[in-house]
């Protein structure tokens, strides 16, 4: 085990996998500069820079996967995935079902997500609920360096398409970029835990579809992914000072969802607070409630989500995103 950053953990996983399997390639805009260490090690035939056309290179990645390669396609921001949705929605996600399992698309789509630094609603979305809504797509959102490395290894080895989302407030190279140039005056809240941590050397895979209980508790269950997990842990410490015991579940995977861990926790606490940086309506937060109710569990429920289009102004943005203050207030409503 060694301490490394969130971004370093993902790169370590990619390097380990690429050294072991020559079928793995990386493609995307500026990847030869962004992944310079991998480019220097594996060369231009396996780290391929593409034109600024997400629809084109994601379509190429789908066919490359069908032909026997294992591509990792990098879309700089998940917000830009909209211009490439045909490749995901109508091709990658459906090939297995349409071919009766004869064809598969072992593809990883890596993208940055999340807000909290003042960049507006077309650069700070999460969108994991939208993507997880599509049958045939798996969606993972790590919150720690160990999970970032482990889920990347699992995603590369997965037989179908996996969307791998990394929150920008956890990735140090994103923070360096966001704080550069004209952003010198911008401040953002970075979790004390999550941006760096211990990772096995070599990294160990983390199973897709298995949640992690980050904190044991008896009075309320708080569930989320990415930065929201750290917000929940901060909130749990504050609630503990008021005499309330909080259980925090890191879902890690939005699709497939770990129903068993969620249901076991809520059946114990009797309260569920869904924390979701994605949009509230028709998303992950409502799905969590549905899964609990469908299993016959009776529980009190509330959610803290992104309520509307994310505003550009930082002060307004902070009111929209699920920050620690909003989480504590919602938890107290359930507890009282």
C-alpha positions in Angstrom: 0.0 0.0 0.0 1.2 3.5 -0.8 -0.4 7.0 -0.5 -1.2 8.5 -3.9 -3.7 10.9 -5.3 -7.1 10.1 -6.9 -5.8 10.9 -10.4 -2.5 9.0 -9.9 -4.5 6.0 -8.8 -6.4 5.9 -12.1 -3.2 6.3 -14.1 -1.6 3.5 -12.1 -4.5 1.2 -12.9 -4.3 2.1 -16.6 -0.6 1.5 -16.7 -0.9 -1.9 -14.9 -3.7 -3.0 -17.2 -2.0 -1.8 -20.4 1.2 -3.6 -19.5 -0.6 -6.8 -19.0 -2.9 -6.6 -22.1 -1.9 -5.2 -25.5 -5.6 -4.9 -26.5 -6.1 -1.9 -24.2 -5.9 1.4 -26.0 -6.6 5.0 -24.9 -8.2 7.5 -27.3 -9.5 11.0 -27.0 -8.8 14.7 -27.4 -5.3 15.7 -26.3 -4.7 12.4 -24.5 -1.0 12.3 -25.6 -0.5 15.5 -23.6 -2.9 14.7 -20.7 -1.7 11.1 -20.3 1.9 11.9 -21.2 3.4 9.2 -19.0 1.3 6.5 -20.6 2.1 8.0 -24.0 5.8 7.9 -23.3 5.5 4.3 -22.1 3.1 2.8 -24.6 3.5 5.0 -27.7 1.2 6.5 -30.3 -0.3 3.3 -31.4 -1.9 2.7 -28.0 -2.5 6.3 -26.8 -4.2 7.9 -29.7 -5.0 11.6 -30.0 -8.3 12.3 -31.8 -9.9 15.3 -33.5 -12.4 17.3 -31.3 -15.3 15.2 -32.3 -16.7 13.1 -29.5 -19.3 11.5 -31.8 -16.6 10.3 -34.2 -14.0 8.9 -31.8 -16.6 7.3 -29.5 -18.2 5.6 -32.6 -14.7 4.4 -33.5 -14.2 3.1 -30.0 -17.4 1.0 -30.2 -16.3 -0.7 -33.4 -12.8 -1.2 -32.0 -14.3 -2.9 -29.0 -16.4 -5.1 -31.2 -13.3 -6.0 -33.3 -11.4 -7.3 -30.2 -9.7 -4.3 -28.6 -10.5 -2.9 -25.2 -10.6 0.9 -25.7 -10.7 3.5 -23.0 -12.3 6.6 -24.6 -11.8 9.9 -22.8 -14.5 12.5 -23.0 -13.1 15.6 -21.2 -16.3 16.5 -19.5 -19.4 14.3 -19.1 -21.5 17.3 -20.3 -20.0 16.8 -23.8 -21.2 13.2 -23.9 -24.5 14.4 -25.4 -22.9 14.9 -28.8 -21.8 11.2 -28.8 -25.0 9.6 -27.3 -25.9 7.8 -30.5 -22.8 5.6 -30.1 -23.8 4.8 -26.5 -27.6 4.7 -26.6 -28.2 2.9 -29.9 -25.0 0.9 -30.4 -22.7 0.1 -27.4 -25.6 -0.5 -25.0 -27.6 -2.7 -27.4 -25.1 -4.8 -29.3 -25.1 -7.6 -26.7 -28.9 -7.8 -26.5 -29.5 -7.6 -30.3 -26.9 -10.2 -31.1 -28.0 -12.7 -28.4 -24.7 -12.4 -26.7 -22.6 -13.1 -29.8 -21.2 -9.6 -29.9 -20.0 -7.6 -26.9 -18.6 -4.1 -26.5 -15.9 -4.1 -23.8 -15.5 -0.3 -23.8 -14.7 2.2 -21.0 -15.8 5.8 -21.4 -13.9 8.0 -18.9 -15.2 11.5 -18.2 -14.9 14.2 -15.5 -18.1 15.3 -13.8 -19.4 17.4 -11.0 -19.5 21.1 -9.9 -18.5 23.2 -6.9 -16.0 25.6 -8.5 -18.1 28.1 -10.6 -18.0 26.9 -14.2 -21.7 27.0 -15.1 -24.4 24.5 -16.0 -22.9 23.2 -19.2 -19.6 22.1 -17.6 -20.5 21.0 -14.1 -23.2 18.3 -14.5 -23.0 14.8 -13.2 -25.5 13.0 -15.4 -25.0 9.5 -14.0 -28.7 9.0 -13.5 -29.4 9.8 -17.2 -26.7 7.4 -18.3 -27.7 4.6 -15.9 -31.2 4.8 -17.2 -30.0 3.1 -20.4 -30.2 -0.7 -20.3 -26.8 -2.2 -21.2 -24.7 0.6 -19.8 -22.9 0.3 -16.4 -22.0 3.5 -14.6 -19.3 3.8 -11.8 -18.5 6.8 -9.7 -15.5 6.3 -7.3 -15.0 8.4 -4.2 -11.5 7.3 -3.0 -8.2 6.6 -4.8 -8.4 2.9 -4.0 -11.8 2.7 -5.5 -10.8 4.8 -8.5 -8.0 2.4 -9.3 -10.0 -0.7 -8.5 -13.1 0.3 -10.5 -11.0 1.3 -13.5 -9.4 -2.2 -13.5 -12.9 -3.8 -13.2 -14.3 -1.6 -15.9 -11.5 -2.5 -18.3 -12.1 -6.2 -17.7 -15.9 -5.9 -17.9 -17.5 -7.5 -21.0 -19.8 -4.6 -21.7 -19.7 -0.7 -21.9 -18.8 1.1 -18.6 -19.1 4.8 -18.0 -16.3 5.8 -15.5 -17.0 9.2 -13.9 -14.4 11.0 -11.8 -15.5 14.1 -9.8 -13.3 17.0 -10.6 -13.0 18.1 -6.9 -11.3 14.8 -6.2 -8.8 14.8 -9.1 -5.7 17.0 -8.3 -4.9 17.7 -12.0 -8.4 19.1 -12.5 -8.0 21.3 -9.4 -4.7 22.6 -10.8 -6.4 23.4 -14.1 -9.4 25.0 -12.5 -7.3 27.1 -10.2 -5.1 28.4 -13.0 -5.1 31.6 -15.0 -8.2 33.7 -14.5 -9.5 31.4 -11.8 -7.0 32.5 -9.2 -9.8 34.2 -7.2 -12.1 31.1 -7.3 -12.3 29.0 -4.2 -13.9 25.6 -3.8 -14.5 23.1 -1.1 -12.3 20.0 -1.4 -13.0 17.1 0.9 -10.2 16.3 3.3 -10.4 12.6 2.5 -10.8 11.2 -1.0 -8.4 13.3 -3.0 -5.5 11.2 -1.7 -5.2 7.8 0.0 -3.7 4.4 0.3 -3.7 2.2 -2.8 -2.4 -1.3 -3.3 0.7 -1.8 -5.5 -0.3 -3.2 -7.9 -3.9 -1.9 -7.6 -6.7 -4.4 -6.8 -10.0 -4.6 -8.7 -13.2 -3.4 -7.0 -16.3 -5.4 -8.0 -18.8 -3.4 -10.1 -22.2 -3.4 -8.4 -20.9 -3.6 -4.8 -21.5 -0.7 -2.4 -19.3 0.1 0.6 -20.5 1.1 4.1 -18.1 4.0 5.0 -19.6 4.6 8.4 -21.7 2.4 10.6 -24.8 3.9 12.3 -28.3 3.2 13.7 -30.5 6.3 13.3 -30.3 7.3 9.6 -28.9 6.0 6.3 -27.2 8.5 4.0 -26.4 7.2 0.5 -24.5 8.7 -2.4 -21.5 8.6 -4.8 -18.4 10.6 -5.4 -17.9 13.9 -3.5 -21.4 13.4 -1.9 -20.0 10.5 0.1 -17.5 12.9 1.8 -20.2 15.5 2.3 -22.2 12.8 4.0 -19.3 11.8 6.2 -18.8 15.4 7.3 -22.5 15.7 8.0 -22.4 12.5 10.0 -19.8 13.9 12.3 -21.9 17.0 12.9 -25.0 14.9 13.6 -23.0 12.7 16.0 -22.4 15.8 18.1 -26.2 16.1 18.5 -26.5 12.5 19.5 -27.5 10.9 16.2 -25.8 7.9 14.7 -25.5 8.0 10.9 -24.7 5.2 8.5 -23.0 6.3 5.3 -23.2 4.2 2.2 -20.9 4.8 -0.8 -22.9 3.2 -3.6 -19.7 3.3 -5.9 -21.8 2.0 -8.8 -25.0 3.6 -10.0 -25.7 0.8 -12.5 -25.9 -1.9 -11.4 -27.1 -0.8 -8.0 -26.3 -2.7 -4.9 -29.8 -3.2 -3.6 -28.8 -5.6 -0.8 -26.5 -3.2 1.0 -29.0 -0.3 0.7 -31.9 -2.4 1.9 -30.0 -3.9 4.8 -29.0 -0.4 6.1 -32.4 1.2 5.7 -34.2 -1.8 7.3 -31.9 -1.2 10.3 -32.2 2.7 10.6 -35.7 3.2 9.3 -34.6 6.4 7.5 -33.1 7.1 4.1 -31.5 10.3 3.0 -30.4 10.2 -0.7 -27.6 12.6 -1.6 -27.3 13.1 -5.3 -25.3 15.8 -7.2 -27.2 14.8 -10.3 -30.6 16.3 -11.0 -33.4 15.5 -8.6 -36.3 14.6 -11.0 -36.3 11.1 -12.6 -32.8 10.3 -11.2 -30.8 8.2 -8.8 -32.4 9.7 -5.7 -35.9 8.6 -6.6 -34.6 5.2 -7.7 -33.1 4.6 -4.3 -36.5 5.2 -2.7 -38.2 2.9 -5.2 -35.8 0.1 -4.5 -36.4 0.3 -0.8 -40.2 0.5 -1.0 -40.4 -2.3 -3.6 -38.7 -4.6 -1.0 -41.4 -4.0 1.5 -39.4 -1.8 3.8 -41.2 1.1 5.5 -38.9 4.1 6.1 -38.9 7.8 6.3 -37.3 9.4 3.2 -35.8 12.6 2.0 -33.3 13.7 -0.6 -30.7 16.4 -1.2 -30.0 16.9 -4.9 -29.2 19.4 -7.6 -32.6 21.0 -8.1 -32.2 22.9 -11.4 -29.7 24.0 -14.0 -26.5 24.9 -12.2 -26.0 28.7 -12.2 -22.6 30.2 -13.0 -22.3 32.5 -10.0 -20.5 30.7 -7.3 -22.8 31.9 -4.5 -25.9 30.7 -6.3 -24.2 27.5 -7.3 -23.5 26.7 -3.6 -27.2 26.9 -2.9 -28.1 24.5 -5.7 -25.5 21.7 -5.1 -25.9 19.2 -2.2 -23.5 20.8 0.3 -22.9 19.7 3.9 -25.3 22.3 5.3 -28.2 21.1 3.2 -27.4 17.5 4.1 -27.5 18.2 7.8 -30.7 20.2 7.6 -32.4 17.4 5.6 -31.1 14.7 8.0 -32.5 16.6 11.0 -35.9 16.9 9.4 -36.0 13.1 9.1 -34.6 12.5 12.6 -37.1 14.8 14.2 
